[in-house]
Amino acid sequence: MSIECGCDTASETTGTSAKTRVPNEKFVQAYMLCDSYSELAEELGLSDASVASRANKLRKLGVNLPKYAKAAKAIDVDALNALIVNQQ
């Protein structure tokens, strides 16, 4: 999915190292079209931590951003039990 985010970089505006700047309106639009922080980060050219932090900040300010569903972490119970048996 490609989102037209209207972003600019610091290097384009100030001649400094590239840092993507995304207006809040574009961030929210992209947020609503994505399914995860990883997808959102990729679309906006930011890190996963950066987009998660920004979403939390916006929520604290009263923006009603829904939380992304957490990915289920698969646990291989048999493999973990085998490790315990091998250590005894």
Phi and psi restraints in degrees (value plus and minus 20) as a CYANA .aco file:
   2 SER   PHI    -136.9   -96.9
   2 SER   PSI     104.9   144.9
   3 ILE   PHI    -129.5   -89.5
   3 ILE   PSI     107.7   147.7
   4 GLU   PHI    -101.2   -61.2
   4 GLU   PSI      78.9   118.9
   5 CYS   PHI    -113.6   -73.6
   5 CYS   PSI     -30.1     9.9
   6 GLY   PHI      46.6    86.6
   6 GLY   PSI       8.8    48.8
   7 CYS   PHI    -100.8   -60.8
   7 CYS   PSI     135.8   175.8
   8 ASP   PHI    -152.5  -112.5
   8 ASP   PSI     148.2   188.2
   9 THR   PHI    -135.9   -95.9
   9 THR   PSI     136.2   176.2
  10 ALA   PHI     -81.0   -41.0
  10 ALA   PSI     -54.1   -14.1
  11 SER   PHI     -85.7   -45.7
  11 SER   PSI     -51.5   -11.5
  12 GLU   PHI     -93.1   -53.1
  12 GLU   PSI     -52.3   -12.3
  13 THR   PHI    -119.0   -79.0
  13 THR   PSI     -50.2   -10.2
  14 THR   PHI    -144.2  -104.2
  14 THR   PSI     -29.9    10.1
  15 GLY   PHI      60.9   100.9
  15 GLY   PSI     -10.5    29.5
  16 THR   PHI    -113.8   -73.8
  16 THR   PSI    -195.0  -155.0
  17 SER   PHI     -80.1   -40.1
  17 SER   PSI     131.4   171.4
  18 ALA   PHI     -88.7   -48.7
  18 ALA   PSI     102.7   142.7
  19 LYS   PHI    -159.6  -119.6
  19 LYS   PSI     100.0   140.0
  20 THR   PHI     -93.1   -53.1
  20 THR   PSI     112.7   152.7
  21 ARG   PHI    -135.7   -95.7
  21 ARG   PSI     103.4   143.4
  22 VAL   PHI    -140.5  -100.5
  22 VAL   PSI     100.8   140.8
  23 PRO   PHI     -81.1   -41.1
  23 PRO   PSI     129.9   169.9
  24 ASN   PHI     -75.0   -35.0
  24 ASN   PSI     -59.8   -19.8
  25 GLU   PHI     -81.9   -41.9
  25 GLU   PSI     -63.2   -23.2
  26 LYS   PHI     -90.1   -50.1
  26 LYS   PSI     -56.6   -16.6
  27 PHE   PHI     -80.5   -40.5
  27 PHE   PSI     -67.1   -27.1
  28 VAL   PHI     -85.0   -45.0
  28 VAL   PSI     -62.0   -22.0
  29 GLN   PHI     -80.2   -40.2
  29 GLN   PSI     -66.6   -26.6
  30 ALA   PHI     -85.2   -45.2
  30 ALA   PSI     -60.9   -20.9
  31 TYR   PHI     -76.3   -36.3
  31 TYR   PSI     -64.8   -24.8
  32 MET   PHI     -90.5   -50.5
  32 MET   PSI     -42.3    -2.3
  33 LEU   PHI    -109.6   -69.6
  33 LEU   PSI     -36.0     4.0
  34 CYS   PHI    -118.0   -78.0
  34 CYS   PSI     144.3   184.3
  35 ASP   PHI    -130.4   -90.4
  35 ASP   PSI     -27.3    12.7
  36 SER   PHI    -177.1  -137.1
  36 SER   PSI     142.5   182.5
  37 TYR   PHI     -83.6   -43.6
  37 TYR   PSI     -56.0   -16.0
  38 SER   PHI     -81.9   -41.9
  38 SER   PSI     -65.3   -25.3
  39 GLU   PHI     -84.6   -44.6
  39 GLU   PSI     -63.4   -23.4
  40 LEU   PHI     -82.5   -42.5
  40 LEU   PSI     -64.7   -24.7
  41 ALA   PHI     -80.8   -40.8
  41 ALA   PSI     -63.1   -23.1
  42 GLU   PHI     -83.4   -43.4
  42 GLU   PSI     -63.5   -23.5
  43 GLU   PHI     -85.9   -45.9
  43 GLU   PSI     -55.3   -15.3
  44 LEU   PHI    -115.6   -75.6
  44 LEU   PSI     -28.2    11.8
  45 GLY   PHI      54.1    94.1
  45 GLY   PSI      11.9    51.9
  46 LEU   PHI    -141.1  -101.1
  46 LEU   PSI     152.7   192.7
  47 SER   PHI    -103.1   -63.1
  47 SER   PSI     138.8   178.8
  48 ASP   PHI     -77.5   -37.5
  48 ASP   PSI     -64.1   -24.1
  49 ALA   PHI     -83.6   -43.6
  49 ALA   PSI     -58.2   -18.2
  50 SER   PHI     -84.7   -44.7
  50 SER   PSI     -66.0   -26.0
  51 VAL   PHI     -90.7   -50.7
  51 VAL   PSI     -55.3   -15.3
  52 ALA   PHI     -85.7   -45.7
  52 ALA   PSI     -62.5   -22.5
  53 SER   PHI     -83.7   -43.7
  53 SER   PSI     -63.0   -23.0
  54 ARG   PHI     -86.3   -46.3
  54 ARG   PSI     -61.2   -21.2
  55 ALA   PHI     -80.9   -40.9
  55 ALA   PSI     -63.2   -23.2
  56 ASN   PHI     -84.3   -44.3
  56 ASN   PSI     -60.6   -20.6
  57 LYS   PHI     -81.4   -41.4
  57 LYS   PSI     -65.0   -25.0
  58 LEU   PHI     -83.7   -43.7
  58 LEU   PSI     -59.1   -19.1
  59 ARG   PHI     -81.4   -41.4
  59 ARG   PSI     -63.5   -23.5
  60 LYS   PHI     -82.4   -42.4
  60 LYS   PSI     -49.2    -9.2
  61 LEU   PHI    -101.7   -61.7
  61 LEU   PSI     -24.7    15.3
  62 GLY   PHI      87.8   127.8
  62 GLY   PSI     -17.7    22.3
  63 VAL   PHI     -95.7   -55.7
  63 VAL   PSI     109.6   149.6
  64 ASN   PHI    -105.5   -65.5
  64 ASN   PSI      35.6    75.6
  65 LEU   PHI     -93.7   -53.7
  65 LEU   PSI     107.8   147.8
  66 PRO   PHI     -91.0   -51.0
  66 PRO   PSI     131.3   171.3
  67 LYS   PHI    -101.7   -61.7
  67 LYS   PSI     122.2   162.2
  68 TYR   PHI     -90.3   -50.3
  68 TYR   PSI     127.3   167.3
  69 ALA   PHI     -86.9   -46.9
  69 ALA   PSI     118.7   158.7
  70 LYS   PHI     -96.8   -56.8
  70 LYS   PSI     117.9   157.9
  71 ALA   PHI     -90.8   -50.8
  71 ALA   PSI     115.3   155.3
  72 ALA   PHI     -88.8   -48.8
  72 ALA   PSI     110.2   150.2
  73 LYS   PHI    -113.0   -73.0
  73 LYS   PSI      98.0   138.0
  74 ALA   PHI     -95.1   -55.1
  74 ALA   PSI     112.2   152.2
  75 ILE   PHI    -136.1   -96.1
  75 ILE   PSI     103.0   143.0
  76 ASP   PHI    -108.8   -68.8
  76 ASP   PSI      69.2   109.2
  77 VAL   PHI     -81.0   -41.0
  77 VAL   PSI     -62.5   -22.5
  78 ASP   PHI     -80.8   -40.8
  78 ASP   PSI     -62.8   -22.8
  79 ALA   PHI     -86.4   -46.4
  79 ALA   PSI     -59.1   -19.1
  80 LEU   PHI     -87.0   -47.0
  80 LEU   PSI     -61.1   -21.1
  81 ASN   PHI     -85.1   -45.1
  81 ASN   PSI     -55.8   -15.8
  82 ALA   PHI     -83.7   -43.7
  82 ALA   PSI     -57.6   -17.6
  83 LEU   PHI     -83.2   -43.2
  83 LEU   PSI     -59.4   -19.4
  84 ILE   PHI     -86.6   -46.6
  84 ILE   PSI     -64.7   -24.7
  85 VAL   PHI     -82.3   -42.3
  85 VAL   PSI     -61.3   -21.3
  86 ASN   PHI     -88.6   -48.6
  86 ASN   PSI     -42.0    -2.0
  87 GLN   PHI    -108.1   -68.1
  87 GLN   PSI     -29.9    10.1
